[in-house]
Amino acid sequence: MSYFIKFLGKSEKLPPKADLKEIAFAFLGGFIAIAIVGFLTKEYNNLLVMGSFGASCVLLFGFANSPFSQPRNVIFGHFLSTFIGLFILHFIGVEFWAMALALALAIALMMFFRVVHPPAGSNPLIVFLLDANWDYLIFPTLLGSITLVVVALFYNNLSKKRIYPSYWV
């Protein structure tokens, strides 16, 4: 019975509410980042948009100090997770258990290499759903994630309260 008691939680308080300036700053940062990625996709006729980038923007602009938001985590987390998805897809095939294996390996390897970026956890699933080719590793994964980090560098540092990144390596 004590196992199910844990489902009630610790009864800790909610985190403090963000002030309206921070909310507006995050809103505008996410808008600018995805607008730039979308513009580059259209202008150069090369895919730079990936569903997991929306969640990356939540971290980059709403929680820029989080370890999950640092450049190495964003770029290498996305790259590694997409690579694992592509590797499993192309060498094992489209099987439900292969998709689960790709996700599990992505989690484990992001943790091992200390590049955990939670939005990147969806990349192996995206790869499987799209039946993506190896070029998906570059377009949109690598170039898209680098673009988001570059926007975050310029945008987050506009605020006197923010210093981004907290670290590089």
Buried (B, 14 or more C-beta within 10 A) or exposed (E): EEEEEEEEEEEEEEEEEEEEEBEEBBEEBBEBBBEBBEEBBEEEEBBBBBBBBBBBBBBBBBEBBBBBBBBBBBBBBBBBBBBBBBBBBEEEEEEEEBBBBBBEBBBEBBEEEEBBBBBBBBBBBBBBEEEBEEEBBBBBBBBBBBBBBEBBEEBBEEBEEBEBBEEEE
